[in-house]
Amino acid sequence: MIVSLLTYTPEAERIVATAARLCYAAVDVKALEQRYASDDDRRMISKVLAIGHHGVLEHAVFSFAAEGVSRALTHQLVRHRLASFAQQSQRYVAFDGGFDYEMPPSIAAQPELATRFDDEMRRLADLYADLREAGIAAEDARFVLPNASHSRLIMTMNARELRHFFRLRCCRRSQWEIRALATKMLKEVIKVAPALFQKAGPGCLAGACPEGAMSCGAAAEVRREFADLV
Ligand SMILES: Cc1cc2nc3c(=O)[nH]c(=O)nc-3n(C[C@H](O)[C@H](O)[C@H](O)COP(=O)(O)OP(=O)(O)OC[C@H]3O[C@@H](n4cnc5c(N)ncnc54)[C@H](O)[C@@H]3O)c2cc1C
């Protein structure tokens, strides 16, 4: 899996802090922008996060590329409706030379099953090639491509949606591959906007585990994992 932060709102923390101040200030925007240092911005963002004035976080957006991820992952990812996505098409892109795929570590750990898994992928690639040779369009041949097949996409989320996404998808209840993706994304945004993503991560970073009876029961360990993230 390759995850990269492609681009993001310049001065992301400044725009969020300015938007927050504007709500409560009698002065014009120019005055607001000139009056404050980055430390003030960070303090304002902490305040906004604490009081739940999260709408202002939407003024900062972050665009990522993800490659070498399974369709099983991307199907979960695109459920996040407030994000924007562009995903490689299986209609316009034909996989006549075969397709790359993801093998779950649980299967890779069992050599006999791993071999059978690889064999099955090869059989599917052969069938795909036969269908294409028989004149079947890529949009129909793709029906034999598995959840494991690799995809690539570009996605854009604002900071509010990202914090929500991390809460759900960095959690150990989340599926391992999307959890790995979310954790890599979190590492990237913490580097460029640490105040915006302070205490971002699974729900248990903010207090008791919100998963109730479904909890992994390892909140302390998870908190340690995310404390050492960057
Ligand atoms: C551990 C786990 C297991 C899951 N298992 C399943 C499963 O078995 N089956 C399944 O179908 N899905 C499953 N999901 C997906 C889940 O139900 C959500 O579709 C997905 O996580 C997107 O979350 P969201 O709707 O909060 O996020 P987003 O779509 O990113 O939306 C963010 C927030 O915006 C608000 N919002 C967005 N759209 C609307 C709207 N139309 N109306 C009102 N408010 C809105 C909500 O507050 C929402 O939380 C699972 C997710 C997780 C993390």
The ligand as an SDF file (V2000), in Angstrom:
LIG
                    3D

 53 58  0  0  0  0  0  0  0  0999 V2000
  -16.0960   -1.0870   12.2860 C   0  0  0  0  0  0  0  0  0  0  0  0
  -17.0530   -0.7570   11.1820 C   0  0  0  0  0  0  0  0  0  0  0  0
  -17.9310   -1.7280   10.7310 C   0  0  0  0  0  0  0  0  0  0  0  0
  -18.8430   -1.4400    9.7060 C   0  0  0  0  0  0  0  0  0  0  0  0
  -19.6970   -2.4180    9.2840 N   0  0  0  0  0  0  0  0  0  0  0  0
  -20.6140   -2.1380    8.3250 C   0  0  0  0  0  0  0  0  0  0  0  0
  -21.5420   -3.1240    7.8690 C   0  0  0  0  0  0  0  0  0  0  0  0
  -21.5300   -4.2620    8.3410 O   0  0  0  0  0  0  0  0  0  0  0  0
  -22.4300   -2.7950    6.8990 N   0  0  0  0  0  0  0  0  0  0  0  0
  -22.4770   -1.5220    6.3520 C   0  0  0  0  0  0  0  0  0  0  0  0
  -23.3100   -1.2560    5.5000 O   0  0  0  0  0  0  0  0  0  0  0  0
  -21.5930   -0.5860    6.7480 N   0  0  0  0  0  0  0  0  0  0  0  0
  -20.6830   -0.8510    7.7120 C   0  0  0  0  0  0  0  0  0  0  0  0
  -19.7990    0.1220    8.1050 N   0  0  0  0  0  0  0  0  0  0  0  0
  -19.8410    1.4280    7.4280 C   0  0  0  0  0  0  0  0  0  0  0  0
  -20.5980    2.4700    8.2820 C   0  0  0  0  0  0  0  0  0  0  0  0
  -21.9450    2.0660    8.5010 O   0  0  0  0  0  0  0  0  0  0  0  0
  -20.5880    3.8420    7.5730 C   0  0  0  0  0  0  0  0  0  0  0  0
  -21.2820    3.7570    6.3430 O   0  0  0  0  0  0  0  0  0  0  0  0
  -19.1930    4.3180    7.2810 C   0  0  0  0  0  0  0  0  0  0  0  0
  -18.3360    4.1100    8.3740 O   0  0  0  0  0  0  0  0  0  0  0  0
  -19.2510    5.8200    6.9670 C   0  0  0  0  0  0  0  0  0  0  0  0
  -19.4890    6.5000    8.1880 O   0  0  0  0  0  0  0  0  0  0  0  0
  -20.3370    7.8050    8.3120 P   0  0  0  0  0  0  0  0  0  0  0  0
  -21.6810    7.6080    7.6850 O   0  0  0  0  0  0  0  0  0  0  0  0
  -20.3280    8.2270    9.7330 O   0  0  0  0  0  0  0  0  0  0  0  0
  -19.3770    8.7910    7.5480 O   0  0  0  0  0  0  0  0  0  0  0  0
  -19.5670    9.8730    6.4150 P   0  0  0  0  0  0  0  0  0  0  0  0
  -20.3820    9.3850    5.2730 O   0  0  0  0  0  0  0  0  0  0  0  0
  -18.1660   10.2390    6.1260 O   0  0  0  0  0  0  0  0  0  0  0  0
  -20.3380   11.0340    7.0900 O   0  0  0  0  0  0  0  0  0  0  0  0
  -19.7850   11.7840    8.1700 C   0  0  0  0  0  0  0  0  0  0  0  0
  -20.9110   12.2490    9.0690 C   0  0  0  0  0  0  0  0  0  0  0  0
  -21.7260   13.1650    8.3350 O   0  0  0  0  0  0  0  0  0  0  0  0
  -23.0790   12.9960    8.7270 C   0  0  0  0  0  0  0  0  0  0  0  0
  -23.8460   12.5870    7.5390 N   0  0  0  0  0  0  0  0  0  0  0  0
  -23.3590   12.2330    6.3200 C   0  0  0  0  0  0  0  0  0  0  0  0
  -24.3520   11.9770    5.4710 N   0  0  0  0  0  0  0  0  0  0  0  0
  -25.5010   12.1440    6.1630 C   0  0  0  0  0  0  0  0  0  0  0  0
  -26.8680   11.9990    5.8370 C   0  0  0  0  0  0  0  0  0  0  0  0
  -27.2800   11.6200    4.6230 N   0  0  0  0  0  0  0  0  0  0  0  0
  -27.7680   12.2710    6.7820 N   0  0  0  0  0  0  0  0  0  0  0  0
  -27.3890   12.6460    8.0140 C   0  0  0  0  0  0  0  0  0  0  0  0
  -26.1150   12.7900    8.4120 N   0  0  0  0  0  0  0  0  0  0  0  0
  -25.1690   12.5440    7.4870 C   0  0  0  0  0  0  0  0  0  0  0  0
  -23.0960   11.9360    9.8040 C   0  0  0  0  0  0  0  0  0  0  0  0
  -23.0030   12.5590   11.0630 O   0  0  0  0  0  0  0  0  0  0  0  0
  -21.8470   11.1400    9.5340 C   0  0  0  0  0  0  0  0  0  0  0  0
  -21.3440   10.4640   10.6700 O   0  0  0  0  0  0  0  0  0  0  0  0
  -18.8710   -0.1430    9.1160 C   0  0  0  0  0  0  0  0  0  0  0  0
  -17.9800    0.8290    9.5740 C   0  0  0  0  0  0  0  0  0  0  0  0
  -17.0710    0.5450   10.5860 C   0  0  0  0  0  0  0  0  0  0  0  0
  -16.1110    1.6200   11.0330 C   0  0  0  0  0  0  0  0  0  0  0  0
  1  2  1  0
  2  3  1  0
  2 52  2  0
  3  4  2  0
  4  5  1  0
  4 50  1  0
  5  6  2  0
  6  7  1  0
  6 13  1  0
  7  8  2  0
  7  9  1  0
  9 10  1  0
 10 11  2  0
 10 12  1  0
 12 13  2  0
 13 14  1  0
 14 15  1  0
 14 50  1  0
 15 16  1  0
 16 17  1  0
 16 18  1  0
 18 19  1  0
 18 20  1  0
 20 21  1  0
 20 22  1  0
 22 23  1  0
 23 24  1  0
 24 25  2  0
 24 26  1  0
 24 27  1  0
 27 28  1  0
 28 29  2  0
 28 30  1  0
 28 31  1  0
 31 32  1  0
 32 33  1  0
 33 34  1  0
 33 48  1  0
 34 35  1  0
 35 36  1  0
 35 46  1  0
 36 37  1  0
 36 45  1  0
 37 38  2  0
 38 39  1  0
 39 40  1  0
 39 45  2  0
 40 41  1  0
 40 42  2  0
 42 43  1  0
 43 44  2  0
 44 45  1  0
 46 47  1  0
 46 48  1  0
 48 49  1  0
 50 51  2  0
 51 52  1  0
 52 53  1  0
M  END
$$$$
